[in-house]
Amino acid sequence: MLLLGLIHGDINEQNLLCKQNSTTADWHVSGVLDLGDSHHSAFVLELAIAMAYMMLLGGGLETGGHVIAGYCSLNPLPPAELKLLKVAVCARLCQSLVLGLYTHTQDPDNQYVLSTQAAGWS
């Protein structure tokens, strides 16, 4: 059985507010925007969503590893759920690419929905 609860549903770089520590120069998340996709679901899917978007920013699997490490340092996931991550990350990427293109055909002025396209298809 998957661990369930309230998830954001669209964690990506455009929905995170970050602040730099003036002493250490480290960055940390200070807030989250856009709660419109929040819903009750599996926590592992929240991690997969975050991984998909952060990996697109650069670093690929190494970036994904950092996301897993950070998430699991606060919210450990059972091994069975960690095994689901590869498929869940790929599914989120496909979802974002297909729905983004479809939405753009319905609303060509909405450039935001294409934000995943450039890195996602490469």
Jmol script that loads the backbone (N, CA, C; Angstrom):
load data "model"
ATOM      1  N   MET A   1       0.840  -1.175   0.000  1.00  0.00           N
ATOM      2  CA  MET A   1       0.000   0.000   0.000  1.00  0.00           C
ATOM      3  C   MET A   1       0.891   1.247   0.000  1.00  0.00           C
ATOM      4  N   LEU A   2       0.550   2.206  -0.821  1.00  0.00           N
ATOM      5  CA  LEU A   2       1.302   3.457  -0.906  1.00  0.00           C
ATOM      6  C   LEU A   2       0.939   4.390   0.243  1.00  0.00           C
ATOM      7  N   LEU A   3       1.928   5.170   0.696  1.00  0.00           N
ATOM      8  CA  LEU A   3       1.675   6.190   1.712  1.00  0.00           C
ATOM      9  C   LEU A   3       0.933   7.343   1.058  1.00  0.00           C
ATOM     10  N   LEU A   4      -0.194   7.735   1.639  1.00  0.00           N
ATOM     11  CA  LEU A   4      -1.057   8.756   1.046  1.00  0.00           C
ATOM     12  C   LEU A   4      -1.163   9.992   1.917  1.00  0.00           C
ATOM     13  N   GLY A   5      -1.460  11.106   1.283  1.00  0.00           N
ATOM     14  CA  GLY A   5      -1.687  12.357   1.998  1.00  0.00           C
ATOM     15  C   GLY A   5      -1.848  13.494   1.013  1.00  0.00           C
ATOM     16  N   LEU A   6      -1.862  14.707   1.510  1.00  0.00           N
ATOM     17  CA  LEU A   6      -2.003  15.891   0.672  1.00  0.00           C
ATOM     18  C   LEU A   6      -0.677  16.188  -0.023  1.00  0.00           C
ATOM     19  N   ILE A   7      -0.712  16.304  -1.349  1.00  0.00           N
ATOM     20  CA  ILE A   7       0.484  16.674  -2.105  1.00  0.00           C
ATOM     21  C   ILE A   7       0.208  17.959  -2.881  1.00  0.00           C
ATOM     22  N   HIS A   8       1.263  18.666  -3.230  1.00  0.00           N
ATOM     23  CA  HIS A   8       1.162  19.903  -4.009  1.00  0.00           C
ATOM     24  C   HIS A   8       0.692  19.598  -5.429  1.00  0.00           C
ATOM     25  N   GLY A   9       1.285  18.589  -6.047  1.00  0.00           N
ATOM     26  CA  GLY A   9       0.862  18.137  -7.359  1.00  0.00           C
ATOM     27  C   GLY A   9       1.538  18.811  -8.542  1.00  0.00           C
ATOM     28  N   ASP A  10       2.330  19.857  -8.311  1.00  0.00           N
ATOM     29  CA  ASP A  10       2.994  20.540  -9.425  1.00  0.00           C
ATOM     30  C   ASP A  10       4.262  21.243  -8.952  1.00  0.00           C
ATOM     31  N   ILE A  11       5.052  20.550  -8.142  1.00  0.00           N
ATOM     32  CA  ILE A  11       6.297  21.154  -7.658  1.00  0.00           C
ATOM     33  C   ILE A  11       7.267  21.284  -8.825  1.00  0.00           C
ATOM     34  N   ASN A  12       7.585  22.511  -9.160  1.00  0.00           N
ATOM     35  CA  ASN A  12       8.579  22.793 -10.190  1.00  0.00           C
ATOM     36  C   ASN A  12       9.257  24.112  -9.845  1.00  0.00           C
ATOM     37  N   GLU A  13      10.291  24.463 -10.594  1.00  0.00           N
ATOM     38  CA  GLU A  13      11.092  25.647 -10.264  1.00  0.00           C
ATOM     39  C   GLU A  13      10.287  26.942 -10.302  1.00  0.00           C
ATOM     40  N   GLN A  14       9.186  26.954 -11.025  1.00  0.00           N
ATOM     41  CA  GLN A  14       8.376  28.169 -11.106  1.00  0.00           C
ATOM     42  C   GLN A  14       7.403  28.304  -9.937  1.00  0.00           C
ATOM     43  N   ASN A  15       7.261  27.250  -9.154  1.00  0.00           N
ATOM     44  CA  ASN A  15       6.349  27.273  -8.013  1.00  0.00           C
ATOM     45  C   ASN A  15       7.071  27.278  -6.669  1.00  0.00           C
ATOM     46  N   LEU A  16       8.369  27.479  -6.680  1.00  0.00           N
ATOM     47  CA  LEU A  16       9.151  27.505  -5.442  1.00  0.00           C
ATOM     48  C   LEU A  16       9.721  28.896  -5.199  1.00  0.00           C
ATOM     49  N   LEU A  17       9.602  29.363  -3.980  1.00  0.00           N
ATOM     50  CA  LEU A  17      10.277  30.588  -3.555  1.00  0.00           C
ATOM     51  C   LEU A  17      11.510  30.158  -2.778  1.00  0.00           C
ATOM     52  N   CYS A  18      12.664  30.653  -3.166  1.00  0.00           N
ATOM     53  CA  CYS A  18      13.913  30.275  -2.512  1.00  0.00           C
ATOM     54  C   CYS A  18      14.590  31.501  -1.923  1.00  0.00           C
ATOM     55  N   LYS A  19      15.292  31.271  -0.835  1.00  0.00           N
ATOM     56  CA  LYS A  19      15.993  32.350  -0.149  1.00  0.00           C
ATOM     57  C   LYS A  19      17.416  31.888   0.141  1.00  0.00           C
ATOM     58  N   GLN A  20      18.354  32.808  -0.032  1.00  0.00           N
ATOM     59  CA  GLN A  20      19.754  32.485   0.227  1.00  0.00           C
ATOM     60  C   GLN A  20      20.135  32.927   1.631  1.00  0.00           C
ATOM     61  N   ASN A  21      20.821  32.037   2.342  1.00  0.00           N
ATOM     62  CA  ASN A  21      21.338  32.357   3.668  1.00  0.00           C
ATOM     63  C   ASN A  21      22.517  33.302   3.491  1.00  0.00           C
ATOM     64  N   SER A  22      22.449  34.472   4.097  1.00  0.00           N
ATOM     65  CA  SER A  22      23.499  35.482   3.903  1.00  0.00           C
ATOM     66  C   SER A  22      24.830  35.078   4.530  1.00  0.00           C
ATOM     67  N   THR A  23      24.800  34.174   5.488  1.00  0.00           N
ATOM     68  CA  THR A  23      26.031  33.742   6.147  1.00  0.00           C
ATOM     69  C   THR A  23      26.720  32.611   5.395  1.00  0.00           C
ATOM     70  N   THR A  24      25.947  31.600   5.007  1.00  0.00           N
ATOM     71  CA  THR A  24      26.535  30.407   4.386  1.00  0.00           C
ATOM     72  C   THR A  24      26.423  30.392   2.867  1.00  0.00           C
ATOM     73  N   ALA A  25      25.606  31.263   2.312  1.00  0.00           N
ATOM     74  CA  ALA A  25      25.322  31.315   0.869  1.00  0.00           C
ATOM     75  C   ALA A  25      24.528  30.104   0.386  1.00  0.00           C
ATOM     76  N   ASP A  26      24.057  29.251   1.308  1.00  0.00           N
ATOM     77  CA  ASP A  26      23.205  28.125   0.939  1.00  0.00           C
ATOM     78  C   ASP A  26      21.806  28.637   0.607  1.00  0.00           C
ATOM     79  N   TRP A  27      21.133  27.917  -0.254  1.00  0.00           N
ATOM     80  CA  TRP A  27      19.761  28.252  -0.620  1.00  0.00           C
ATOM     81  C   TRP A  27      18.802  27.270   0.044  1.00  0.00           C
ATOM     82  N   HIS A  28      17.606  27.729   0.385  1.00  0.00           N
ATOM     83  CA  HIS A  28      16.566  26.845   0.897  1.00  0.00           C
ATOM     84  C   HIS A  28      15.205  27.332   0.405  1.00  0.00           C
ATOM     85  N   VAL A  29      14.263  26.419   0.353  1.00  0.00           N
ATOM     86  CA  VAL A  29      12.907  26.763  -0.072  1.00  0.00           C
ATOM     87  C   VAL A  29      12.232  27.509   1.066  1.00  0.00           C
ATOM     88  N   SER A  30      11.723  28.691   0.756  1.00  0.00           N
ATOM     89  CA  SER A  30      11.058  29.502   1.777  1.00  0.00           C
ATOM     90  C   SER A  30       9.549  29.567   1.570  1.00  0.00           C
ATOM     91  N   GLY A  31       9.072  29.077   0.441  1.00  0.00           N
ATOM     92  CA  GLY A  31       7.638  29.091   0.184  1.00  0.00           C
ATOM     93  C   GLY A  31       7.294  28.326  -1.083  1.00  0.00           C
ATOM     94  N   VAL A  32       6.011  28.028  -1.220  1.00  0.00           N
ATOM     95  CA  VAL A  32       5.507  27.294  -2.373  1.00  0.00           C
ATOM     96  C   VAL A  32       4.307  28.053  -2.934  1.00  0.00           C
ATOM     97  N   LEU A  33       4.254  28.176  -4.257  1.00  0.00           N
ATOM     98  CA  LEU A  33       3.168  28.870  -4.942  1.00  0.00           C
ATOM     99  C   LEU A  33       2.271  27.884  -5.676  1.00  0.00           C
ATOM    100  N   ASP A  34       1.125  28.348  -6.109  1.00  0.00           N
ATOM    101  CA  ASP A  34       0.222  27.626  -7.008  1.00  0.00           C
ATOM    102  C   ASP A  34      -0.263  26.311  -6.402  1.00  0.00           C
ATOM    103  N   LEU A  35      -1.219  26.419  -5.522  1.00  0.00           N
ATOM    104  CA  LEU A  35      -1.762  25.233  -4.859  1.00  0.00           C
ATOM    105  C   LEU A  35      -2.963  24.648  -5.603  1.00  0.00           C
ATOM    106  N   GLY A  36      -3.183  25.097  -6.841  1.00  0.00           N
ATOM    107  CA  GLY A  36      -4.344  24.671  -7.614  1.00  0.00           C
ATOM    108  C   GLY A  36      -4.371  23.195  -7.965  1.00  0.00           C
ATOM    109  N   ASP A  37      -3.233  22.539  -7.980  1.00  0.00           N
ATOM    110  CA  ASP A  37      -3.185  21.110  -8.294  1.00  0.00           C
ATOM    111  C   ASP A  37      -3.048  20.241  -7.046  1.00  0.00           C
ATOM    112  N   SER A  38      -3.160  20.837  -5.878  1.00  0.00           N
ATOM    113  CA  SER A  38      -3.047  20.072  -4.629  1.00  0.00           C
ATOM    114  C   SER A  38      -4.190  19.070  -4.535  1.00  0.00           C
ATOM    115  N   HIS A  39      -3.866  17.888  -4.056  1.00  0.00           N
ATOM    116  CA  HIS A  39      -4.883  16.852  -3.906  1.00  0.00           C
ATOM    117  C   HIS A  39      -4.350  15.717  -3.023  1.00  0.00           C
ATOM    118  N   HIS A  40      -5.226  14.807  -2.672  1.00  0.00           N
ATOM    119  CA  HIS A  40      -4.872  13.642  -1.871  1.00  0.00           C
ATOM    120  C   HIS A  40      -4.336  12.576  -2.821  1.00  0.00           C
ATOM    121  N   SER A  41      -3.097  12.145  -2.593  1.00  0.00           N
ATOM    122  CA  SER A  41      -2.477  11.167  -3.485  1.00  0.00           C
ATOM    123  C   SER A  41      -1.291  10.513  -2.780  1.00  0.00           C
ATOM    124  N   ALA A  42      -0.541   9.748  -3.522  1.00  0.00           N
ATOM    125  CA  ALA A  42       0.634   9.060  -2.978  1.00  0.00           C
ATOM    126  C   ALA A  42       1.808  10.028  -2.877  1.00  0.00           C
ATOM    127  N   PHE A  43       2.472  10.015  -1.737  1.00  0.00           N
ATOM    128  CA  PHE A  43       3.631  10.885  -1.532  1.00  0.00           C
ATOM    129  C   PHE A  43       4.736  10.616  -2.553  1.00  0.00           C
ATOM    130  N   VAL A  44       4.875   9.372  -2.983  1.00  0.00           N
ATOM    131  CA  VAL A  44       5.919   9.038  -3.953  1.00  0.00           C
ATOM    132  C   VAL A  44       5.697   9.790  -5.268  1.00  0.00           C
ATOM    133  N   LEU A  45       4.450  10.106  -5.580  1.00  0.00           N
ATOM    134  CA  LEU A  45       4.169  10.856  -6.805  1.00  0.00           C
ATOM    135  C   LEU A  45       4.611  12.308  -6.676  1.00  0.00           C
ATOM    136  N   GLU A  46       4.522  12.863  -5.483  1.00  0.00           N
ATOM    137  CA  GLU A  46       5.030  14.223  -5.262  1.00  0.00           C
ATOM    138  C   GLU A  46       6.536  14.264  -5.518  1.00  0.00           C
ATOM    139  N   LEU A  47       7.235  13.262  -5.025  1.00  0.00           N
ATOM    140  CA  LEU A  47       8.672  13.178  -5.259  1.00  0.00           C
ATOM    141  C   LEU A  47       8.965  13.024  -6.751  1.00  0.00           C
ATOM    142  N   ALA A  48       8.205  12.193  -7.436  1.00  0.00           N
ATOM    143  CA  ALA A  48       8.409  11.981  -8.874  1.00  0.00           C
ATOM    144  C   ALA A  48       8.191  13.268  -9.664  1.00  0.00           C
ATOM    145  N   ILE A  49       7.187  14.028  -9.296  1.00  0.00           N
ATOM    146  CA  ILE A  49       6.909  15.302  -9.973  1.00  0.00           C
ATOM    147  C   ILE A  49       8.088  16.249  -9.792  1.00  0.00           C
ATOM    148  N   ALA A  50       8.542  16.382  -8.566  1.00  0.00           N
ATOM    149  CA  ALA A  50       9.682  17.269  -8.290  1.00  0.00           C
ATOM    150  C   ALA A  50      10.921  16.803  -9.049  1.00  0.00           C
ATOM    151  N   MET A  51      11.173  15.509  -9.047  1.00  0.00           N
ATOM    152  CA  MET A  51      12.346  14.978  -9.751  1.00  0.00           C
ATOM    153  C   MET A  51      12.273  15.263 -11.245  1.00  0.00           C
ATOM    154  N   ALA A  52      11.117  15.034 -11.844  1.00  0.00           N
ATOM    155  CA  ALA A  52      10.972  15.239 -13.286  1.00  0.00           C
ATOM    156  C   ALA A  52      11.341  16.664 -13.667  1.00  0.00           C
ATOM    157  N   TYR A  53      10.803  17.622 -12.953  1.00  0.00           N
ATOM    158  CA  TYR A  53      11.059  19.023 -13.303  1.00  0.00           C
ATOM    159  C   TYR A  53      12.483  19.459 -12.962  1.00  0.00           C
ATOM    160  N   MET A  54      12.999  19.034 -11.833  1.00  0.00           N
ATOM    161  CA  MET A  54      14.353  19.449 -11.461  1.00  0.00           C
ATOM    162  C   MET A  54      15.401  18.827 -12.384  1.00  0.00           C
ATOM    163  N   MET A  55      15.180  17.585 -12.819  1.00  0.00           N
ATOM    164  CA  MET A  55      16.121  16.939 -13.733  1.00  0.00           C
ATOM    165  C   MET A  55      16.151  17.646 -15.087  1.00  0.00           C
ATOM    166  N   LEU A  56      15.031  18.243 -15.491  1.00  0.00           N
ATOM    167  CA  LEU A  56      14.993  18.978 -16.756  1.00  0.00           C
ATOM    168  C   LEU A  56      15.844  20.241 -16.715  1.00  0.00           C
ATOM    169  N   LEU A  57      16.080  20.754 -15.529  1.00  0.00           N
ATOM    170  CA  LEU A  57      16.879  21.975 -15.398  1.00  0.00           C
ATOM    171  C   LEU A  57      18.361  21.723 -15.629  1.00  0.00           C
ATOM    172  N   GLY A  58      18.771  20.477 -15.565  1.00  0.00           N
ATOM    173  CA  GLY A  58      20.174  20.135 -15.791  1.00  0.00           C
ATOM    174  C   GLY A  58      20.666  19.127 -14.774  1.00  0.00           C
ATOM    175  N   GLY A  59      21.674  18.396 -15.151  1.00  0.00           N
ATOM    176  CA  GLY A  59      22.279  17.441 -14.233  1.00  0.00           C
ATOM    177  C   GLY A  59      21.703  16.048 -14.311  1.00  0.00           C
ATOM    178  N   GLY A  60      20.566  15.885 -14.959  1.00  0.00           N
ATOM    179  CA  GLY A  60      19.977  14.567 -15.164  1.00  0.00           C
ATOM    180  C   GLY A  60      19.847  13.732 -13.909  1.00  0.00           C
ATOM    181  N   LEU A  61      20.404  12.519 -13.971  1.00  0.00           N
ATOM    182  CA  LEU A  61      20.267  11.576 -12.863  1.00  0.00           C
ATOM    183  C   LEU A  61      20.927  12.075 -11.584  1.00  0.00           C
ATOM    184  N   GLU A  62      22.020  12.814 -11.715  1.00  0.00           N
ATOM    185  CA  GLU A  62      22.669  13.353 -10.515  1.00  0.00           C
ATOM    186  C   GLU A  62      21.726  14.314  -9.789  1.00  0.00           C
ATOM    187  N   THR A  63      21.065  15.170 -10.544  1.00  0.00           N
ATOM    188  CA  THR A  63      20.090  16.081  -9.942  1.00  0.00           C
ATOM    189  C   THR A  63      18.960  15.289  -9.303  1.00  0.00           C
ATOM    190  N   GLY A  64      18.486  14.265 -10.004  1.00  0.00           N
ATOM    191  CA  GLY A  64      17.440  13.415  -9.447  1.00  0.00           C
ATOM    192  C   GLY A  64      17.858  12.782  -8.134  1.00  0.00           C
ATOM    193  N   GLY A  65      19.106  12.358  -8.058  1.00  0.00           N
ATOM    194  CA  GLY A  65      19.629  11.785  -6.816  1.00  0.00           C
ATOM    195  C   GLY A  65      19.627  12.777  -5.674  1.00  0.00           C
ATOM    196  N   HIS A  66      19.957  14.029  -5.979  1.00  0.00           N
ATOM    197  CA  HIS A  66      19.929  15.066  -4.941  1.00  0.00           C
ATOM    198  C   HIS A  66      18.498  15.316  -4.456  1.00  0.00           C
ATOM    199  N   VAL A  67      17.545  15.301  -5.387  1.00  0.00           N
ATOM    200  CA  VAL A  67      16.141  15.503  -5.009  1.00  0.00           C
ATOM    201  C   VAL A  67      15.676  14.363  -4.109  1.00  0.00           C
ATOM    202  N   ILE A  68      16.002  13.127  -4.489  1.00  0.00           N
ATOM    203  CA  ILE A  68      15.633  11.970  -3.656  1.00  0.00           C
ATOM    204  C   ILE A  68      16.258  12.095  -2.268  1.00  0.00           C
ATOM    205  N   ALA A  69      17.538  12.407  -2.222  1.00  0.00           N
ATOM    206  CA  ALA A  69      18.238  12.495  -0.933  1.00  0.00           C
ATOM    207  C   ALA A  69      17.619  13.562  -0.040  1.00  0.00           C
ATOM    208  N   GLY A  70      17.345  14.718  -0.614  1.00  0.00           N
ATOM    209  CA  GLY A  70      16.747  15.789   0.181  1.00  0.00           C
ATOM    210  C   GLY A  70      15.362  15.429   0.675  1.00  0.00           C
ATOM    211  N   TYR A  71      14.540  14.890  -0.202  1.00  0.00           N
ATOM    212  CA  TYR A  71      13.177  14.512   0.170  1.00  0.00           C
ATOM    213  C   TYR A  71      13.192  13.435   1.251  1.00  0.00           C
ATOM    214  N   CYS A  72      13.981  12.396   1.014  1.00  0.00           N
ATOM    215  CA  CYS A  72      14.002  11.263   1.948  1.00  0.00           C
ATOM    216  C   CYS A  72      14.678  11.594   3.275  1.00  0.00           C
ATOM    217  N   SER A  73      15.473  12.662   3.321  1.00  0.00           N
ATOM    218  CA  SER A  73      16.055  13.063   4.606  1.00  0.00           C
ATOM    219  C   SER A  73      14.970  13.572   5.553  1.00  0.00           C
ATOM    220  N   LEU A  74      13.867  14.040   4.998  1.00  0.00           N
ATOM    221  CA  LEU A  74      12.750  14.531   5.816  1.00  0.00           C
ATOM    222  C   LEU A  74      11.560  13.585   5.811  1.00  0.00           C
ATOM    223  N   ASN A  75      11.365  12.874   4.707  1.00  0.00           N
ATOM    224  CA  ASN A  75      10.209  11.992   4.537  1.00  0.00           C
ATOM    225  C   ASN A  75      10.653  10.677   3.901  1.00  0.00           C
ATOM    226  N   PRO A  76      11.236   9.779   4.687  1.00  0.00           N
ATOM    227  CA  PRO A  76      11.711   8.515   4.109  1.00  0.00           C
ATOM    228  C   PRO A  76      10.573   7.741   3.439  1.00  0.00           C
ATOM    229  N   LEU A  77      10.872   7.166   2.289  1.00  0.00           N
ATOM    230  CA  LEU A  77       9.899   6.344   1.580  1.00  0.00           C
ATOM    231  C   LEU A  77      10.305   4.882   1.687  1.00  0.00           C
ATOM    232  N   PRO A  78       9.335   3.987   1.793  1.00  0.00           N
ATOM    233  CA  PRO A  78       9.646   2.557   1.826  1.00  0.00           C
ATOM    234  C   PRO A  78      10.327   2.128   0.522  1.00  0.00           C
ATOM    235  N   PRO A  79      11.172   1.103   0.577  1.00  0.00           N
ATOM    236  CA  PRO A  79      11.876   0.632  -0.625  1.00  0.00           C
ATOM    237  C   PRO A  79      10.938   0.317  -1.795  1.00  0.00           C
ATOM    238  N   ALA A  80       9.776  -0.243  -1.510  1.00  0.00           N
ATOM    239  CA  ALA A  80       8.837  -0.576  -2.588  1.00  0.00           C
ATOM    240  C   ALA A  80       8.392   0.675  -3.338  1.00  0.00           C
ATOM    241  N   GLU A  81       8.236   1.786  -2.621  1.00  0.00           N
ATOM    242  CA  GLU A  81       7.829   3.028  -3.275  1.00  0.00           C
ATOM    243  C   GLU A  81       8.984   3.650  -4.054  1.00  0.00           C
ATOM    244  N   LEU A  82      10.188   3.521  -3.533  1.00  0.00           N
ATOM    245  CA  LEU A  82      11.349   4.038  -4.259  1.00  0.00           C
ATOM    246  C   LEU A  82      11.513   3.335  -5.606  1.00  0.00           C
ATOM    247  N   LYS A  83      11.128   2.053  -5.662  1.00  0.00           N
ATOM    248  CA  LYS A  83      11.220   1.302  -6.917  1.00  0.00           C
ATOM    249  C   LYS A  83      10.258   1.839  -7.979  1.00  0.00           C
ATOM    250  N   LEU A  84       9.225   2.536  -7.561  1.00  0.00           N
ATOM    251  CA  LEU A  84       8.244   3.093  -8.500  1.00  0.00           C
ATOM    252  C   LEU A  84       8.708   4.388  -9.154  1.00  0.00           C
ATOM    253  N   LEU A  85       9.752   4.985  -8.615  1.00  0.00           N
ATOM    254  CA  LEU A  85      10.138   6.330  -9.036  1.00  0.00           C
ATOM    255  C   LEU A  85      10.459   6.454 -10.523  1.00  0.00           C
ATOM    256  N   LYS A  86      11.190   5.524 -11.086  1.00  0.00           N
ATOM    257  CA  LYS A  86      11.586   5.656 -12.494  1.00  0.00           C
ATOM    258  C   LYS A  86      10.356   5.769 -13.391  1.00  0.00           C
ATOM    259  N   VAL A  87       9.410   4.877 -13.203  1.00  0.00           N
ATOM    260  CA  VAL A  87       8.191   4.908 -14.015  1.00  0.00           C
ATOM    261  C   VAL A  87       7.386   6.169 -13.723  1.00  0.00           C
ATOM    262  N   ALA A  88       7.302   6.547 -12.460  1.00  0.00           N
ATOM    263  CA  ALA A  88       6.520   7.731 -12.093  1.00  0.00           C
ATOM    264  C   ALA A  88       7.127   9.015 -12.656  1.00  0.00           C
ATOM    265  N   VAL A  89       8.457   9.123 -12.646  1.00  0.00           N
ATOM    266  CA  VAL A  89       9.125  10.307 -13.216  1.00  0.00           C
ATOM    267  C   VAL A  89       8.881  10.356 -14.724  1.00  0.00           C
ATOM    268  N   CYS A  90       9.045   9.231 -15.395  1.00  0.00           N
ATOM    269  CA  CYS A  90       8.806   9.185 -16.844  1.00  0.00           C
ATOM    270  C   CYS A  90       7.352   9.514 -17.173  1.00  0.00           C
ATOM    271  N   ALA A  91       6.435   9.000 -16.370  1.00  0.00           N
ATOM    272  CA  ALA A  91       5.012   9.274 -16.595  1.00  0.00           C
ATOM    273  C   ALA A  91       4.708  10.758 -16.430  1.00  0.00           C
ATOM    274  N   ARG A  92       5.297  11.397 -15.422  1.00  0.00           N
ATOM    275  CA  ARG A  92       5.055  12.828 -15.227  1.00  0.00           C
ATOM    276  C   ARG A  92       5.620  13.643 -16.384  1.00  0.00           C
ATOM    277  N   LEU A  93       6.788  13.274 -16.850  1.00  0.00           N
ATOM    278  CA  LEU A  93       7.373  13.987 -17.978  1.00  0.00           C
ATOM    279  C   LEU A  93       6.476  13.855 -19.212  1.00  0.00           C
ATOM    280  N   CYS A  94       6.017  12.647 -19.503  1.00  0.00           N
ATOM    281  CA  CYS A  94       5.109  12.435 -20.639  1.00  0.00           C
ATOM    282  C   CYS A  94       3.825  13.237 -20.471  1.00  0.00           C
ATOM    283  N   GLN A  95       3.274  13.203 -19.273  1.00  0.00           N
ATOM    284  CA  GLN A  95       2.047  13.951 -18.988  1.00  0.00           C
ATOM    285  C   GLN A  95       2.251  15.440 -19.248  1.00  0.00           C
ATOM    286  N   SER A  96       3.331  15.978 -18.764  1.00  0.00           N
ATOM    287  CA  SER A  96       3.603  17.398 -18.920  1.00  0.00           C
ATOM    288  C   SER A  96       3.790  17.773 -20.390  1.00  0.00           C
ATOM    289  N   LEU A  97       4.509  16.946 -21.124  1.00  0.00           N
ATOM    290  CA  LEU A  97       4.756  17.233 -22.537  1.00  0.00           C
ATOM    291  C   LEU A  97       3.477  17.159 -23.368  1.00  0.00           C
ATOM    292  N   VAL A  98       2.719  16.093 -23.196  1.00  0.00           N
ATOM    293  CA  VAL A  98       1.507  15.902 -23.994  1.00  0.00           C
ATOM    294  C   VAL A  98       0.433  16.922 -23.623  1.00  0.00           C
ATOM    295  N   LEU A  99       0.179  17.095 -22.338  1.00  0.00           N
ATOM    296  CA  LEU A  99      -0.851  18.057 -21.931  1.00  0.00           C
ATOM    297  C   LEU A  99      -0.443  19.489 -22.256  1.00  0.00           C
ATOM    298  N   GLY A 100       0.854  19.779 -22.172  1.00  0.00           N
ATOM    299  CA  GLY A 100       1.324  21.113 -22.529  1.00  0.00           C
ATOM    300  C   GLY A 100       1.059  21.430 -23.991  1.00  0.00           C
ATOM    301  N   LEU A 101       1.383  20.489 -24.875  1.00  0.00           N
ATOM    302  CA  LEU A 101       1.133  20.699 -26.304  1.00  0.00           C
ATOM    303  C   LEU A 101      -0.357  20.789 -26.604  1.00  0.00           C
ATOM    304  N   TYR A 102      -1.132  19.905 -25.991  1.00  0.00           N
ATOM    305  CA  TYR A 102      -2.585  19.940 -26.211  1.00  0.00           C
ATOM    306  C   TYR A 102      -3.167  21.275 -25.748  1.00  0.00           C
ATOM    307  N   THR A 103      -2.803  21.697 -24.556  1.00  0.00           N
ATOM    308  CA  THR A 103      -3.322  22.958 -24.024  1.00  0.00           C
ATOM    309  C   THR A 103      -2.923  24.124 -24.913  1.00  0.00           C
ATOM    310  N   HIS A 104      -1.710  24.077 -25.451  1.00  0.00           N
ATOM    311  CA  HIS A 104      -1.260  25.147 -26.344  1.00  0.00           C
ATOM    312  C   HIS A 104      -2.092  25.187 -27.629  1.00  0.00           C
ATOM    313  N   THR A 105      -2.516  24.028 -28.135  1.00  0.00           N
ATOM    314  CA  THR A 105      -3.373  24.035 -29.330  1.00  0.00           C
ATOM    315  C   THR A 105      -4.728  24.662 -29.032  1.00  0.00           C
ATOM    316  N   GLN A 106      -5.186  24.538 -27.787  1.00  0.00           N
ATOM    317  CA  GLN A 106      -6.466  25.121 -27.392  1.00  0.00           C
ATOM    318  C   GLN A 106      -6.351  26.602 -27.047  1.00  0.00           C
ATOM    319  N   ASP A 107      -5.174  27.014 -26.598  1.00  0.00           N
ATOM    320  CA  ASP A 107      -4.934  28.398 -26.172  1.00  0.00           C
ATOM    321  C   ASP A 107      -3.526  28.812 -26.611  1.00  0.00           C
ATOM    322  N   PRO A 108      -3.354  29.153 -27.894  1.00  0.00           N
ATOM    323  CA  PRO A 108      -2.022  29.446 -28.435  1.00  0.00           C
ATOM    324  C   PRO A 108      -1.299  30.613 -27.761  1.00  0.00           C
ATOM    325  N   ASP A 109      -2.015  31.487 -27.096  1.00  0.00           N
ATOM    326  CA  ASP A 109      -1.372  32.612 -26.411  1.00  0.00           C
ATOM    327  C   ASP A 109      -0.743  32.207 -25.081  1.00  0.00           C
ATOM    328  N   ASN A 110      -1.061  31.020 -24.598  1.00  0.00           N
ATOM    329  CA  ASN A 110      -0.556  30.556 -23.308  1.00  0.00           C
ATOM    330  C   ASN A 110       0.814  29.905 -23.505  1.00  0.00           C
ATOM    331  N   GLN A 111       1.854  30.690 -23.373  1.00  0.00           N
ATOM    332  CA  GLN A 111       3.216  30.190 -23.546  1.00  0.00           C
ATOM    333  C   GLN A 111       3.708  29.406 -22.328  1.00  0.00           C
ATOM    334  N   TYR A 112       3.112  29.650 -21.165  1.00  0.00           N
ATOM    335  CA  TYR A 112       3.529  28.960 -19.940  1.00  0.00           C
ATOM    336  C   TYR A 112       3.430  27.443 -20.096  1.00  0.00           C
ATOM    337  N   VAL A 113       2.387  26.978 -20.776  1.00  0.00           N
ATOM    338  CA  VAL A 113       2.182  25.526 -20.891  1.00  0.00           C
ATOM    339  C   VAL A 113       3.257  24.849 -21.731  1.00  0.00           C
ATOM    340  N   LEU A 114       4.093  25.639 -22.389  1.00  0.00           N
ATOM    341  CA  LEU A 114       5.183  25.080 -23.191  1.00  0.00           C
ATOM    342  C   LEU A 114       6.513  25.067 -22.442  1.00  0.00           C
ATOM    343  N   SER A 115       6.508  25.432 -21.177  1.00  0.00           N
ATOM    344  CA  SER A 115       7.765  25.587 -20.433  1.00  0.00           C
ATOM    345  C   SER A 115       8.579  24.300 -20.333  1.00  0.00           C
ATOM    346  N   THR A 116       7.952  23.155 -20.387  1.00  0.00           N
ATOM    347  CA  THR A 116       8.659  21.874 -20.292  1.00  0.00           C
ATOM    348  C   THR A 116       9.176  21.403 -21.651  1.00  0.00           C
ATOM    349  N   GLN A 117       8.626  21.928 -22.718  1.00  0.00           N
ATOM    350  CA  GLN A 117       8.864  21.386 -24.053  1.00  0.00           C
ATOM    351  C   GLN A 117      10.335  21.362 -24.485  1.00  0.00           C
ATOM    352  N   ALA A 118      11.042  22.451 -24.356  1.00  0.00           N
ATOM    353  CA  ALA A 118      12.410  22.535 -24.887  1.00  0.00           C
ATOM    354  C   ALA A 118      13.321  21.459 -24.304  1.00  0.00           C
ATOM    355  N   ALA A 119      13.370  21.370 -22.995  1.00  0.00           N
ATOM    356  CA  ALA A 119      14.244  20.377 -22.357  1.00  0.00           C
ATOM    357  C   ALA A 119      13.618  18.988 -22.370  1.00  0.00           C
ATOM    358  N   GLY A 120      12.304  18.923 -22.322  1.00  0.00           N
ATOM    359  CA  GLY A 120      11.618  17.643 -22.203  1.00  0.00           C
ATOM    360  C   GLY A 120      11.737  16.733 -23.405  1.00  0.00           C
ATOM    361  N   TRP A 121      11.826  17.299 -24.596  1.00  0.00           N
ATOM    362  CA  TRP A 121      11.923  16.486 -25.804  1.00  0.00           C
ATOM    363  C   TRP A 121      13.356  16.129 -26.151  1.00  0.00           C
ATOM    364  N   SER A 122      14.317  16.703 -25.454  1.00  0.00           N
ATOM    365  CA  SER A 122      15.717  16.403 -25.799  1.00  0.00           C
ATOM    366  C   SER A 122      16.308  15.310 -24.938  1.00  0.00           C
TER     367      SER A 122
END
end "model"
wireframe off; spacefill off
backbone 0.3
color backbone group
